[in-house]
């Protein structure tokens, strides 16, 4: 059974955490990224900033954003905009 994970915040640490999970196959087999909770201002460029990170470099893979989901390769992650982190579970 996979551990279900929600990421609260998608800045430098959130990007790095998600990249590690996506690039380490043995970790990805044990975790399910369910949601990412972000600020409202992050919605427009969410996929772009993840794909083209200025410090880490370009993410090798497909990244797209569709209304309320971030799609990375074949993984679909629901995007939430909640101020209270207790409400994302």
KEKE-3310 file (N, C-alpha, C; in steps of 0.2 Angstrom, whole numbers, plus 5000, padded with zeros to 4 digits):
npx = (5004:5003:5009:5000:5003:5003:5008:5012:5013:5023:5036:5053:5057:5046:5046:5059:5057:5046:5053:5063:5055:5049:5060:5067:5064:5061:5056:5045:5037:5033:5026:5012:5008:4996:4990:4994:4996:4994:4998:4986:4992:5001:4995:4995:5008:5013:5016:5026:5036:5040:5045:5055:5066:5077:5088:5089:5088:5082:5067:5067:5055:5037:5027:5012:4998:4981:4968:4963:4973:4990:5000:5012:5022:5015:5008:4995:4991:4981:4978:4976:4970:4971:4970:4971:4980:4975:4963:4967:4967)
npy = (4994:5011:5026:5040:5057:5075:5090:5105:5120:5126:5131:5133:5122:5113:5111:5104:5093:5086:5084:5075:5064:5060:5057:5047:5031:5020:5027:5033:5022:5019:5030:5041:5055:5066:5079:5096:5111:5127:5145:5158:5166:5158:5150:5152:5151:5139:5125:5129:5135:5124:5115:5122:5126:5138:5136:5121:5116:5111:5100:5084:5078:5077:5091:5098:5109:5109:5117:5112:5103:5097:5089:5078:5069:5054:5056:5063:5077:5084:5101:5113:5128:5133:5142:5137:5124:5112:5109:5102:5089)
npz = (5000:4996:5003:5005:5000:5003:4997:5005:4999:4986:4982:4982:4991:4989:4975:4974:4983:4976:4963:4968:4972:4960:4952:4958:4956:4965:4976:4971:4969:4982:4986:4984:4977:4981:4982:4979:4988:4985:4984:4978:4967:4961:4951:4937:4931:4936:4930:4921:4929:4937:4927:4921:4931:4938:4947:4949:4936:4920:4920:4915:4906:4903:4907:4912:4914:4919:4922:4937:4940:4940:4928:4927:4917:4918:4929:4938:4948:4960:4961:4975:4982:4997:5012:5025:5031:5036:5030:5018:5018)
capx = (5000:5007:5008:4997:5006:5000:5013:5009:5018:5026:5041:5060:5057:5041:5049:5064:5054:5043:5058:5066:5051:5048:5066:5069:5058:5060:5052:5039:5033:5030:5022:5007:5007:4989:4988:4999:4992:4998:4995:4982:4996:5005:4992:4997:5015:5014:5019:5032:5041:5042:5049:5061:5069:5083:5093:5090:5088:5076:5065:5066:5048:5031:5024:5007:4993:4975:4963:4965:4978:4996:5001:5019:5023:5008:5005:4990:4991:4976:4980:4972:4972:4968:4974:4971:4982:4971:4958:4969:4967)
capy = (5000:5017:5032:5046:5063:5081:5095:5111:5125:5124:5135:5129:5115:5109:5109:5100:5087:5083:5081:5069:5058:5058:5054:5040:5026:5016:5031:5034:5016:5019:5036:5044:5062:5067:5086:5102:5117:5133:5152:5159:5169:5153:5146:5154:5148:5133:5120:5132:5136:5117:5112:5126:5128:5141:5133:5114:5115:5108:5094:5080:5074:5081:5094:5103:5111:5109:5120:5111:5098:5097:5083:5077:5062:5051:5057:5069:5079:5089:5108:5116:5134:5133:5145:5132:5117:5107:5107:5099:5081)
capz = (5000:4995:5007:5001:5002:5001:4998:5006:4997:4980:4981:4981:4994:4986:4969:4975:4985:4970:4959:4970:4972:4953:4948:4961:4955:4971:4981:4968:4970:4989:4988:4980:4978:4979:4981:4981:4990:4983:4984:4971:4962:4958:4947:4930:4929:4940:4926:4918:4934:4939:4921:4920:4937:4937:4950:4948:4929:4916:4922:4909:4906:4901:4912:4909:4919:4917:4927:4944:4940:4937:4925:4926:4914:4918:4936:4939:4955:4961:4964:4979:4985:5003:5017:5031:5028:5039:5025:5012:5019)
cpx = (5004:5005:5006:5000:5003:5006:5010:5014:5022:5032:5048:5059:5052:5043:5054:5061:5050:5048:5061:5062:5050:5054:5069:5063:5056:5056:5045:5034:5030:5026:5017:5006:5000:4987:4994:4994:4996:4994:4991:4987:5001:5002:4994:5003:5017:5018:5026:5038:5044:5047:5055:5064:5076:5089:5094:5091:5082:5074:5064:5060:5043:5028:5018:5002:4987:4970:4965:4969:4984:4998:5008:5020:5016:5005:5001:4990:4986:4979:4975:4974:4968:4973:4975:4974:4979:4965:4960:4969:4961)
cpy = (5006:5022:5038:5053:5069:5086:5102:5117:5122:5129:5131:5122:5111:5107:5103:5093:5083:5080:5075:5063:5056:5055:5048:5035:5022:5020:5032:5028:5015:5025:5038:5051:5064:5074:5090:5108:5123:5140:5153:5162:5164:5149:5146:5150:5142:5128:5123:5132:5129:5114:5116:5130:5132:5138:5125:5112:5112:5101:5090:5076:5079:5084:5099:5104:5112:5111:5118:5105:5099:5090:5082:5070:5059:5052:5063:5070:5085:5096:5111:5123:5135:5137:5141:5125:5111:5105:5104:5092:5079)
cpz = (5000:5000:5003:5004:4999:5002:4999:5005:4991:4978:4980:4984:4991:4979:4970:4978:4980:4965:4961:4970:4964:4949:4952:4961:4961:4976:4978:4969:4977:4991:4982:4981:4976:4978:4982:4982:4989:4985:4977:4966:4959:4952:4939:4927:4932:4936:4923:4923:4937:4933:4921:4926:4936:4941:4949:4940:4926:4918:4915:4910:4904:4907:4909:4915:4916:4922:4935:4945:4937:4934:4923:4923:4914:4925:4936:4946:4955:4964:4968:4981:4991:5008:5023:5029:5031:5034:5019:5012:5017)
residu = (UNK:UNK:UNK:UNK:UNK:UNK:UNK:UNK:UNK:UNK:UNK:UNK:UNK:UNK:UNK:UNK:UNK:UNK:UNK:UNK:UNK:UNK:UNK:UNK:UNK:UNK:UNK:UNK:UNK:UNK:UNK:UNK:UNK:UNK:UNK:UNK:UNK:UNK:UNK:UNK:UNK:UNK:UNK:UNK:UNK:UNK:UNK:UNK:UNK:UNK:UNK:UNK:UNK:UNK:UNK:UNK:UNK:UNK:UNK:UNK:UNK:UNK:UNK:UNK:UNK:UNK:UNK:UNK:UNK:UNK:UNK:UNK:UNK:UNK:UNK:UNK:UNK:UNK:UNK:UNK:UNK:UNK:UNK:UNK:UNK:UNK:UNK:UNK:UNK)
# end
